[in-house]
């Protein structure tokens, strides 16, 4: 969250300077303001899907996540999470 906050402040500082580039190339502010979000969206496609996966508790869990291995604790948490979700579905039905 800190990184996102810092980047938003940086964007707020740079935004007036982007408008100044219109003095040199009239299409440049539109390219910058439209191109950066498109590039960010393309980069976000390559992020791993984390929906339904437990949050890592240790550094070892984070390192194992990148390799595809999972520790015993994270597998146990995933099973507990699945059981809890199944119980909730039974209660609502």
C-alpha positions in Angstrom: 0.0 0.0 0.0 2.9 2.3 0.7 4.2 1.8 -2.9 0.8 2.6 -4.4 0.5 5.8 -2.2 4.0 6.9 -3.2 3.3 6.4 -6.9 0.1 8.3 -6.7 1.9 11.3 -5.2 4.6 11.0 -7.9 1.9 11.0 -10.6 0.3 14.1 -9.0 3.6 15.9 -9.1 4.4 14.9 -12.7 0.9 15.5 -14.2 1.4 19.3 -14.7 4.7 18.7 -16.4 3.1 16.3 -18.8 0.8 19.2 -20.0 3.9 21.3 -20.6 5.1 18.8 -23.2 2.2 20.0 -25.5 4.2 23.1 -26.3 6.7 20.9 -28.2 4.5 18.1 -29.5 0.7 18.6 -29.3 0.0 14.8 -29.2 2.5 13.9 -26.5 0.3 14.5 -23.4 -2.4 12.2 -24.9 0.2 9.6 -25.6 1.6 9.7 -22.1 -1.8 9.8 -20.3 -3.2 7.0 -22.5 -0.1 4.9 -23.1 1.0 4.5 -19.5 -2.3 2.9 -18.3 -2.3 0.6 -21.3 1.3 -0.5 -20.6 0.3 -1.0 -16.9 -2.6 -3.2 -17.9 -0.4 -5.3 -20.2 2.1 -5.8 -17.4 -0.7 -6.8 -14.9 -1.7 -9.7 -17.2 1.6 -11.4 -16.2 0.9 -11.2 -12.5 0.0 -14.5 -10.8 -3.6 -15.3 -9.8 -4.0 -15.3 -6.0 -7.7 -15.7 -5.7 -8.5 -18.4 -3.0 -4.8 -19.0 -2.1 -3.8 -18.4 1.5 -1.5 -15.5 2.3 2.1 -16.5 3.0 3.2 -16.5 6.6 6.9 -16.9 6.3 9.7 -16.0 3.9 9.9 -19.7 3.0 6.2 -19.7 1.9 6.9 -16.7 -0.4 9.9 -18.4 -1.9 8.0 -21.6 -2.4 5.1 -19.8 -4.1 7.4 -18.8 -7.0 8.6 -22.3 -7.6 5.2 -24.0 -7.5 6.0 -25.9 -4.4 3.9 -25.5 -1.3 4.9 -26.0 2.3 2.9 -28.3 4.6 1.5 -25.3 6.5 0.2 -23.6 3.3 -1.4 -26.9 2.1 -3.1 -27.4 5.4 -4.4 -23.8 5.4 -5.7 -24.3 1.9 -7.6 -27.4 3.0 -9.0 -25.5 6.0 -10.1 -22.7 3.7 -11.8 -25.1 1.3 -13.6 -26.8 4.2 -14.7 -23.4 5.6 -16.0 -22.3 2.2 -17.9 -25.6 1.8 -19.5 -25.2 5.3 -20.6 -21.7 4.4 -22.2 -22.9 1.2 -24.0 -25.6 3.1 -25.3 -23.1 5.6 -26.7 -20.8 2.9 -28.4 -23.6 1.0 
